């Protein structure tokens, strides 16, 4: 049932929950969730810093992914790499655009395999075992890069390694969304983007240092750096806690309680009813089974999960078409426009350094603004920068215009990583049903891979001096893509900040408009003790509270429950 002010369970959800819910425990659990939302950020960190630490540490796997992509892009302007693999075209030696595109796109099959393998393994074996297996595989992949002696071997290395990077792209987001409480969920998932930015920043510094190394080790050394992460991360994965949501879905309730105690401050659950919290997880799973009984890949295309899949694909499209593709090739087109190699690489470091600063700004902004608001604002800032880059690229190149293009690229990376970049991981991890989360995130990332690699065919040709030679004028093309995803986000992107997974399940089941998503009160009749008679349209709200009716976004002051919230 639904109206303009609140929504309740659908008939299918009521039927699913009627025989599988303990209304008293559920009412207490909903109050715990509400209390969790109201806790100040500093106190939430004190309570749950262990969960945050595990999530963030395992997310460091994305440093390797960001590093690999950034280091390869910059190689196209690295003298030692160009001297080894380049060809002379029109009197200038460089890596042909076809090879550049191939190195970007060859990972598609391996990436797909890794994404869907992770989606299946994570639900079957759990996040911890899947992560550990992927990290062992990644260690072997680095050998292929370091000892490659042709572009063909590098292609093979990229194709195989893409499977490993894809595993971590899917797994870390789903794991972060389930191990951290509501207050910290946005920060843990956004940190994934920061890790990607850390990788690209480290890559730009390594590439800058490689300018001074003669011979093949100028570029081989850059690949060998990737051995720095897998061993400590694999050790961490061995000792990491499993997702309590996964454990509950598998019926391992006692193990789930142990994990909740392990990832929270000592004594946290002594003053709170952990059984009530587990009941909310079980209740959420029951509601989701009304739309996804088996939790298979096919069910992400059925019922209300189809809309969630669209949102998955839409937020990843925001990443691809927002305009940041320009910055990936900034070093190359700045060199082609007349900037010295050293200065261009220095700008590359500055541009990639904005990744980290932007993510830190995002952490601050998330305390005040919702996901939807920040994504829309970020897209608008990026559109303005693309206009300026296009204008600078349309006039005769001068020192000032080249500096302006470099500065705008830096602002694009700053704005992107303060909004669209990290929040894509957040929304992509929050929107799916929990029992479909691993598979849904896998498909969303797969759609990103398709879109990204399609544009990777175009971007090097646009900016390369030996192909289309658009240079900075390519910004006009990306401006069109930016406007397209901005329109989509305005009409279709819901606000997920501060919503529990049960609340989102009810909102999606009632087909609430994206623009109203964060403003509608959610009423869960299953926590009233009698779902058939809990009707917020037909009675005084105070009377309903006396009967035990619980609203997800407000506290019901029952003495036996309120006592669990003290301390």
C-alpha positions as CSV (number, residue, x, y, z in Angstrom):
1,X,0.0,0.0,0.0
2,X,1.2,3.5,-0.7
3,X,0.3,7.2,-0.9
4,X,2.1,10.5,-1.2
5,X,3.4,10.4,2.4
6,X,4.3,6.8,3.1
7,X,4.5,3.3,1.7
8,X,3.9,-0.1,3.2
9,X,4.4,-3.7,2.3
10,X,2.9,-4.9,-1.0
11,X,0.6,-7.9,-1.0
12,X,3.4,-10.2,-2.2
13,X,5.7,-9.0,0.6
14,X,2.9,-9.4,3.3
15,X,2.3,-13.0,2.0
16,X,6.1,-13.7,2.1
17,X,6.6,-12.2,5.6
18,X,3.4,-13.5,7.3
19,X,4.8,-16.9,8.4
20,X,8.5,-16.1,8.7
21,X,8.8,-13.0,10.9
22,X,9.0,-12.5,14.7
23,X,7.1,-9.2,15.0
24,X,8.5,-8.4,18.4
25,X,12.1,-9.0,17.4
26,X,11.6,-7.2,14.1
27,X,10.2,-4.1,15.9
28,X,13.2,-4.0,18.1
29,X,15.5,-4.5,15.1
30,X,13.9,-1.6,13.2
31,X,14.5,0.6,16.2
32,X,18.1,-0.4,16.3
33,X,18.4,0.5,12.6
34,X,16.8,3.8,13.3
35,X,19.2,4.5,16.2
36,X,22.1,3.5,13.9
37,X,21.1,6.2,11.5
38,X,21.0,8.9,14.2
39,X,24.4,8.2,15.6
40,X,26.9,11.0,14.8
41,X,29.7,10.0,12.4
42,X,32.4,10.2,15.0
43,X,30.6,7.9,17.3
44,X,29.7,5.5,14.5
45,X,33.4,5.3,13.6
46,X,34.2,4.5,17.3
47,X,31.5,1.8,17.4
48,X,32.3,0.2,14.0
49,X,35.9,1.1,13.1
50,X,36.8,-2.5,12.8
51,X,34.2,-3.1,10.0
52,X,35.4,0.1,8.3
53,X,39.1,-1.0,8.6
54,X,38.5,-4.4,7.1
55,X,36.4,-3.0,4.2
56,X,39.0,-0.3,3.4
57,X,42.0,-2.6,3.6
58,X,40.5,-5.2,1.3
59,X,39.4,-2.4,-1.1
60,X,43.1,-1.6,-1.6
61,X,43.0,-4.4,-4.3
62,X,41.5,-1.6,-6.5
63,X,44.9,0.2,-6.4
64,X,46.2,-2.5,-8.7
65,X,43.3,-1.9,-11.2
66,X,43.7,1.8,-11.2
67,X,47.5,1.5,-11.5
68,X,47.3,-1.0,-14.4
69,X,45.0,1.2,-16.5
70,X,46.8,4.5,-15.8
71,X,50.3,3.1,-16.3
72,X,49.4,1.6,-19.7
73,X,47.8,4.8,-21.0
74,X,50.8,6.9,-20.1
75,X,53.2,4.4,-21.7
76,X,52.0,5.7,-25.1
77,X,54.0,8.9,-24.4
78,X,56.9,7.2,-22.5
79,X,60.1,7.3,-24.6
80,X,61.4,3.9,-23.5
81,X,58.1,2.2,-24.4
82,X,57.7,4.1,-27.7
83,X,61.3,3.3,-28.7
84,X,60.6,-0.4,-28.1
85,X,57.1,-0.8,-29.5
86,X,56.5,2.3,-31.6
87,X,56.4,2.7,-35.4
88,X,57.1,5.7,-37.6
89,X,54.1,7.4,-39.2
90,X,54.3,10.7,-41.0
91,X,57.9,11.2,-39.7
92,X,56.8,10.7,-36.0
93,X,57.3,7.6,-34.0
94,X,54.5,6.4,-31.8
95,X,52.2,3.5,-30.8
96,X,49.5,3.2,-33.5
97,X,46.0,4.0,-32.3
98,X,44.9,0.4,-33.3
99,X,47.3,-1.0,-30.8
100,X,46.3,1.5,-28.2
101,X,42.7,0.6,-28.5
102,X,43.6,-3.1,-28.6
103,X,45.5,-2.8,-25.3
104,X,42.4,-1.1,-23.8
105,X,39.8,-3.5,-25.2
106,X,41.5,-6.9,-25.1
107,X,40.5,-7.2,-21.4
108,X,36.8,-7.4,-22.3
109,X,36.5,-11.2,-22.4
110,X,38.7,-11.7,-19.4
111,X,36.9,-8.9,-17.5
112,X,33.5,-10.5,-18.3
113,X,34.7,-13.9,-17.1
114,X,36.1,-12.4,-13.9
115,X,32.9,-10.4,-13.2
116,X,30.5,-13.2,-13.6
117,X,32.8,-15.8,-12.0
118,X,33.0,-13.4,-8.9
119,X,29.2,-12.9,-8.9
120,X,28.7,-16.7,-8.8
121,X,31.6,-17.5,-6.4
122,X,30.9,-14.7,-3.9
123,X,27.4,-16.0,-3.3
124,X,28.4,-19.6,-3.3
125,X,31.7,-19.5,-1.3
126,X,31.6,-16.1,0.4
127,X,33.6,-12.9,-0.1
128,X,36.7,-14.0,1.9
129,X,37.5,-17.2,-0.1
130,X,36.7,-15.6,-3.4
131,X,39.0,-12.6,-2.6
132,X,41.8,-14.9,-1.5
133,X,41.6,-16.9,-4.7
134,X,41.6,-13.8,-6.9
135,X,44.6,-12.4,-5.2
136,X,46.7,-15.5,-5.7
137,X,45.7,-15.4,-9.4
138,X,46.7,-11.7,-9.6
139,X,50.3,-12.5,-8.3
140,X,50.8,-14.8,-11.3
141,X,49.4,-12.3,-13.8
142,X,52.1,-9.7,-13.0
143,X,54.8,-12.1,-14.3
144,X,53.2,-11.8,-17.8
145,X,53.5,-8.0,-17.8
146,X,57.1,-7.8,-16.5
147,X,58.5,-10.3,-19.0
148,X,56.6,-9.4,-22.1
149,X,58.7,-8.7,-25.1
150,X,56.1,-7.7,-27.7
151,X,52.9,-5.8,-28.0
152,X,51.2,-9.2,-28.6
153,X,52.4,-10.5,-25.2
154,X,51.2,-7.4,-23.5
155,X,47.8,-7.9,-25.1
156,X,47.8,-11.5,-23.7
157,X,48.8,-10.2,-20.2
158,X,46.0,-7.5,-20.3
159,X,43.5,-10.1,-21.3
160,X,44.3,-12.5,-18.5
161,X,44.9,-9.9,-15.8
162,X,41.5,-8.3,-16.6
163,X,39.9,-11.4,-15.0
164,X,41.6,-10.7,-11.7
165,X,41.0,-7.0,-11.7
166,X,37.3,-7.6,-12.4
167,X,36.9,-9.9,-9.4
168,X,38.0,-7.2,-7.1
169,X,35.8,-4.5,-8.7
170,X,32.7,-6.6,-8.0
171,X,33.7,-8.1,-4.7
172,X,34.9,-5.1,-2.7
173,X,31.8,-3.0,-3.4
174,X,29.4,-5.8,-2.4
175,X,31.5,-6.6,0.7
176,X,31.7,-3.0,1.8
177,X,28.0,-2.5,1.5
178,X,27.2,-5.5,3.7
179,X,29.9,-5.3,6.4
180,X,29.5,-1.6,7.4
181,X,26.4,0.0,9.1
182,X,24.3,2.6,7.4
183,X,26.2,5.6,8.7
184,X,29.5,4.2,7.2
185,X,28.2,2.5,4.1
186,X,28.8,5.5,1.8
187,X,32.3,6.1,3.1
188,X,33.4,2.4,2.8
189,X,32.1,2.1,-0.8
190,X,33.4,5.5,-1.9
191,X,36.8,4.5,-0.7
192,X,36.9,2.0,-3.5
193,X,37.1,4.9,-6.0
194,X,39.8,6.5,-3.9
195,X,41.8,3.3,-4.1
196,X,41.4,3.4,-7.9
197,X,42.6,7.1,-7.8
198,X,45.6,6.1,-5.6
199,X,46.6,3.5,-8.2
200,X,46.5,6.1,-11.1
201,X,48.4,8.6,-9.0
202,X,51.1,6.1,-8.1
203,X,51.2,5.1,-11.8
204,X,51.8,8.7,-12.9
205,X,54.6,9.1,-10.4
206,X,56.2,5.8,-11.5
207,X,55.9,6.8,-15.2
208,X,57.5,10.2,-14.4
209,X,60.4,8.4,-12.7
210,X,60.6,6.0,-15.7
211,X,61.5,9.0,-18.0
212,X,65.0,8.8,-16.5
213,X,65.5,5.0,-17.0
214,X,67.0,3.9,-20.3
215,X,66.1,0.7,-22.1
216,X,63.3,-1.8,-21.5
217,X,63.4,-1.6,-17.7
218,X,62.0,1.9,-18.0
219,X,58.6,0.4,-18.6
220,X,59.2,-3.1,-17.2
221,X,59.9,-1.6,-13.8
222,X,56.5,0.1,-13.8
223,X,54.8,-3.2,-14.2
224,X,56.9,-4.9,-11.5
225,X,55.7,-2.4,-8.9
226,X,52.4,-4.3,-9.0
227,X,53.9,-7.1,-6.9
228,X,53.8,-4.7,-3.9
229,X,50.1,-5.4,-3.1
230,X,49.0,-9.0,-3.6
231,X,50.9,-10.7,-0.8
232,X,49.8,-8.5,2.1
233,X,46.3,-8.4,0.8
234,X,46.1,-12.1,0.4
235,X,47.2,-12.5,4.1
236,X,44.6,-10.0,5.2
237,X,41.9,-11.9,3.2
238,X,42.7,-15.1,5.1
239,X,41.9,-13.4,8.4
240,X,39.1,-11.2,7.2
241,X,35.5,-11.6,8.6
242,X,32.8,-12.8,6.3
243,X,29.8,-10.8,5.4
244,X,27.1,-11.2,8.1
245,X,24.4,-10.9,5.4
246,X,25.9,-13.8,3.5
247,X,26.1,-15.9,6.6
248,X,22.4,-15.2,7.5
249,X,21.4,-16.1,3.9
250,X,23.3,-19.4,4.3
251,X,21.5,-20.1,7.7
252,X,24.7,-19.7,9.7
253,X,23.2,-17.4,12.4
254,X,25.7,-18.1,15.1
255,X,28.6,-17.3,12.8
256,X,26.8,-14.1,11.8
257,X,26.6,-13.1,15.4
258,X,30.3,-13.8,15.9
259,X,31.1,-11.6,13.0
260,X,28.9,-8.8,14.2
261,X,30.7,-8.9,17.6
262,X,34.1,-9.1,15.9
263,X,33.6,-6.0,13.7
264,X,32.0,-3.8,16.4
265,X,33.5,-2.1,19.4
266,X,34.0,-4.5,22.3
267,X,30.8,-4.6,24.4
268,X,28.7,-2.9,21.7
269,X,26.2,-5.8,21.4
270,X,26.0,-6.4,25.2
271,X,23.7,-3.3,25.4
272,X,21.8,-4.1,22.2
273,X,19.7,-7.1,21.1
274,X,21.8,-8.8,18.4
275,X,19.0,-11.2,17.7
276,X,16.8,-8.3,16.8
277,X,19.4,-7.0,14.3
278,X,19.7,-10.5,12.8
279,X,15.9,-10.6,12.5
280,X,16.0,-7.4,10.3
281,X,18.5,-9.1,8.0
282,X,16.3,-12.2,7.8
283,X,13.2,-10.1,7.2
284,X,15.0,-8.2,4.4
285,X,15.9,-11.5,2.8
286,X,12.3,-12.7,3.1
287,X,11.0,-9.5,1.4
288,X,13.6,-9.9,-1.4
289,X,12.6,-13.5,-2.0
290,X,9.2,-12.2,-3.1
291,X,11.0,-10.9,-6.2
292,X,14.1,-13.1,-6.4
293,X,13.5,-16.7,-5.1
294,X,16.6,-18.4,-6.3
295,X,19.0,-15.4,-6.4
296,X,20.2,-16.2,-10.0
297,X,21.6,-13.9,-12.6
298,X,18.3,-14.1,-14.5
299,X,16.4,-12.6,-11.6
300,X,18.1,-9.2,-12.0
301,X,15.9,-8.8,-15.1
302,X,12.6,-9.6,-13.4
303,X,10.0,-7.6,-11.5
304,X,11.3,-4.6,-9.5
305,X,14.9,-5.9,-9.9
306,X,14.8,-4.8,-13.5
307,X,14.6,-1.2,-12.4
308,X,17.5,-1.8,-10.1
309,X,19.5,-3.2,-13.0
310,X,18.7,-0.1,-15.0
311,X,20.0,2.1,-12.2
312,X,23.2,-0.1,-12.0
313,X,23.8,0.4,-15.7
314,X,22.9,4.1,-15.5
315,X,25.3,5.1,-12.7
316,X,28.2,3.3,-14.5
317,X,27.2,5.1,-17.7
318,X,27.6,8.3,-15.7
319,X,31.2,7.3,-15.1
320,X,31.9,6.6,-18.7
321,X,30.2,9.4,-20.4
322,X,30.7,12.2,-17.9
323,X,33.8,13.4,-19.7
324,X,36.7,12.0,-17.7
325,X,37.9,10.0,-20.7
326,X,39.7,13.2,-21.8
327,X,42.0,13.2,-18.8
328,X,43.2,9.6,-19.4
329,X,45.0,10.8,-22.6
330,X,46.0,14.3,-21.3
331,X,49.7,13.6,-21.4
332,X,49.5,12.5,-25.1
333,X,47.4,15.4,-26.5
334,X,49.3,18.0,-24.4
335,X,52.6,16.7,-26.0
336,X,51.0,16.7,-29.5
337,X,49.9,20.3,-28.9
338,X,53.4,21.4,-28.2
339,X,54.0,21.0,-24.5
340,X,57.4,19.4,-23.5
341,X,57.4,15.7,-22.5
342,X,58.6,16.5,-19.0
343,X,55.9,19.2,-18.4
344,X,53.2,17.0,-19.9
345,X,54.1,14.2,-17.4
346,X,54.2,16.7,-14.6
347,X,50.7,17.7,-15.5
348,X,49.8,14.0,-15.6
349,X,50.9,13.8,-11.9
350,X,48.8,16.9,-11.1
351,X,45.7,15.6,-12.9
352,X,45.9,12.2,-11.2
353,X,46.7,13.8,-7.8
354,X,43.3,15.4,-8.0
355,X,41.8,11.8,-7.7
356,X,42.9,11.6,-4.1
357,X,42.0,15.1,-3.2
358,X,38.5,14.8,-4.8
359,X,37.8,11.6,-2.8
360,X,38.7,13.3,0.4
361,X,36.3,16.2,-0.5
362,X,33.6,13.6,-1.3
363,X,34.0,12.2,2.3
364,X,33.2,15.7,3.6
365,X,30.4,16.4,1.2
366,X,28.6,13.1,2.0
367,X,28.0,14.3,5.6
368,X,25.7,17.1,4.2
369,X,24.4,16.0,0.8
370,X,22.8,12.9,-0.7
371,X,24.2,10.7,-3.4
372,X,21.8,12.0,-6.1
373,X,22.5,15.7,-5.3
374,X,26.3,15.2,-5.5
375,X,26.2,13.2,-8.7
376,X,24.0,15.8,-10.5
377,X,26.2,18.7,-9.3
378,X,29.4,16.9,-10.3
379,X,28.1,16.2,-13.8
380,X,27.3,19.9,-14.2
381,X,30.8,21.0,-13.2
382,X,32.3,18.5,-15.6
383,X,30.1,19.8,-18.4
384,X,31.4,23.4,-17.8
385,X,35.1,22.2,-17.8
386,X,34.5,20.3,-21.1
387,X,33.1,23.5,-22.7
388,X,36.3,25.4,-21.6
389,X,38.6,22.6,-22.9
390,X,36.8,22.6,-26.2
391,X,37.2,26.4,-26.5
392,X,40.9,26.3,-25.6
393,X,41.4,23.5,-28.2
394,X,39.6,25.5,-30.9
395,X,42.1,28.5,-30.9
396,X,45.7,28.7,-31.8
397,X,47.8,26.8,-29.2
398,X,49.8,29.0,-26.9
399,X,51.5,28.5,-23.6
400,X,48.4,30.0,-21.8
401,X,45.9,27.7,-23.6
402,X,47.9,24.6,-23.0
403,X,48.1,25.5,-19.3
404,X,44.4,26.2,-19.3
405,X,43.6,22.8,-20.9
406,X,45.8,21.1,-18.2
407,X,44.1,23.0,-15.4
408,X,40.7,22.1,-16.7
409,X,41.7,18.4,-16.9
410,X,42.8,18.7,-13.3
411,X,39.5,20.3,-12.3
412,X,37.6,17.5,-14.1
413,X,39.4,14.8,-12.1
414,X,38.8,16.8,-8.9
415,X,35.1,17.3,-9.5
416,X,34.7,13.7,-10.8
417,X,36.3,12.1,-7.7
418,X,34.4,14.4,-5.4
419,X,31.1,13.2,-6.8
420,X,30.4,10.9,-9.7
421,X,33.4,8.6,-9.4
422,X,33.1,7.4,-5.8
423,X,29.3,7.6,-5.5
424,X,28.9,5.3,-8.4
425,X,30.4,2.5,-6.3
426,X,28.1,3.6,-3.4
427,X,24.9,3.6,-5.4
428,X,25.8,0.4,-7.3
429,X,26.4,-1.4,-4.1
430,X,23.3,0.0,-2.2
431,X,20.6,-0.4,-4.9
432,X,20.6,-4.2,-5.5
433,X,18.6,-6.6,-3.3
434,X,21.1,-8.2,-0.9
435,X,20.6,-11.7,-2.2
436,X,21.3,-10.4,-5.7
437,X,24.0,-7.9,-4.8
438,X,27.1,-9.8,-6.0
439,X,25.5,-10.7,-9.3
440,X,23.9,-7.3,-9.8
441,X,27.2,-5.4,-9.1
442,X,28.9,-7.9,-11.5
443,X,26.4,-7.1,-14.3
444,X,26.7,-3.4,-13.6
445,X,30.4,-3.5,-13.9
446,X,30.1,-5.6,-17.0
447,X,28.0,-3.0,-18.6
448,X,30.6,-0.4,-17.6
449,X,33.3,-2.5,-19.3
450,X,31.2,-2.6,-22.5
451,X,30.6,1.1,-22.5
452,X,34.2,2.0,-21.5
453,X,35.8,-0.2,-24.1
454,X,33.5,1.2,-26.8
455,X,34.6,4.7,-26.0
456,X,38.2,3.5,-25.7
457,X,38.0,2.8,-29.4
458,X,37.2,6.4,-30.0
459,X,39.2,8.4,-27.5
460,X,42.8,7.6,-28.7
461,X,41.8,8.2,-32.3
462,X,40.3,11.6,-31.3
463,X,43.4,12.8,-29.5
464,X,46.2,11.1,-31.4
465,X,48.2,13.3,-33.8
466,X,48.5,10.3,-36.2
467,X,44.8,9.7,-36.4
468,X,41.8,12.1,-36.2
469,X,43.9,14.7,-34.4
470,X,41.0,16.4,-32.7
471,X,43.1,17.0,-29.6
472,X,41.3,19.1,-27.0
473,X,38.3,19.6,-29.4
474,X,37.3,16.1,-28.5
475,X,35.8,17.7,-25.4
476,X,32.7,18.7,-27.5
477,X,32.0,15.1,-28.2
478,X,32.1,14.2,-24.5
479,X,30.0,17.2,-23.6
480,X,27.1,15.5,-25.5
481,X,27.6,12.3,-23.5
482,X,27.7,14.3,-20.3
483,X,24.3,15.9,-21.1
484,X,22.8,12.6,-21.9
485,X,23.7,10.9,-18.6
486,X,22.7,14.1,-16.6
487,X,19.2,14.0,-18.0
488,X,19.0,10.3,-17.2
489,X,20.2,10.9,-13.6
490,X,17.7,13.7,-13.0
491,X,14.7,11.5,-13.9
492,X,15.8,8.0,-12.9
493,X,18.5,8.1,-10.1
494,X,17.0,7.6,-6.7
495,X,18.4,8.9,-3.4
496,X,19.7,6.0,-1.3
497,X,21.4,7.9,1.5
498,X,20.2,6.8,5.0
499,X,17.9,4.0,3.8
500,X,18.1,0.5,5.1
501,X,18.0,-2.4,2.6
502,X,14.5,-3.3,3.9
503,X,13.3,0.2,3.3
504,X,14.7,0.2,-0.2
505,X,13.0,-3.1,-0.9
506,X,9.7,-1.7,0.1
507,X,10.2,1.5,-1.9
508,X,11.2,-0.4,-5.1
509,X,8.3,-2.8,-4.6
510,X,5.9,0.2,-4.5
511,X,7.5,1.8,-7.6
512,X,8.2,5.1,-5.9
513,X,9.5,7.8,-8.3
514,X,13.3,8.4,-8.1
515,X,12.7,12.1,-7.2
516,X,10.6,11.1,-4.2
517,X,12.7,8.2,-3.0
518,X,14.4,10.0,-0.1
519,X,11.2,11.7,1.1
520,X,8.7,9.0,1.6
521,X,8.1,7.4,5.0
522,X,8.4,3.6,5.0
523,X,5.8,1.7,7.1
524,X,6.5,-2.0,7.7
525,X,3.3,-3.8,8.8
526,X,5.2,-7.0,9.5
527,X,6.6,-5.3,12.7
528,X,3.1,-4.5,14.0
529,X,2.3,-8.0,15.0
530,X,-0.6,-8.3,12.6
531,X,0.1,-7.2,9.0
532,X,-3.5,-7.5,8.0
533,X,-4.8,-4.7,10.3
534,X,-1.8,-2.3,10.4
535,X,-3.1,0.5,8.2
536,X,-1.5,4.0,8.6
537,X,-4.3,5.5,6.4
538,X,-7.1,4.5,8.7
539,X,-6.2,5.4,12.2
540,X,-4.5,7.8,14.6
541,X,-0.7,7.4,14.5
542,X,-0.4,7.5,18.2
543,X,-2.9,4.6,18.6
544,X,-0.9,2.6,16.0
545,X,2.3,3.1,18.0
546,X,0.5,1.7,21.1
547,X,-0.3,-1.4,19.1
548,X,3.3,-1.8,18.1
549,X,3.2,-0.4,14.6
550,X,6.8,0.5,13.5
551,X,7.9,3.1,11.0
552,X,11.3,2.5,9.6
553,X,12.3,6.1,9.9
554,X,11.1,7.0,13.4
555,X,11.6,5.6,16.8
556,X,8.8,3.8,18.7
557,X,9.3,4.3,22.4
558,X,8.6,0.9,23.9
559,X,10.4,0.5,27.2
560,X,11.7,-2.9,26.6
561,X,13.2,-1.8,23.3
562,X,14.4,1.6,24.2
563,X,16.5,0.1,27.0
564,X,18.6,-1.6,24.3
565,X,19.5,1.7,22.8
566,X,21.1,3.3,25.9
567,X,24.8,3.7,25.9
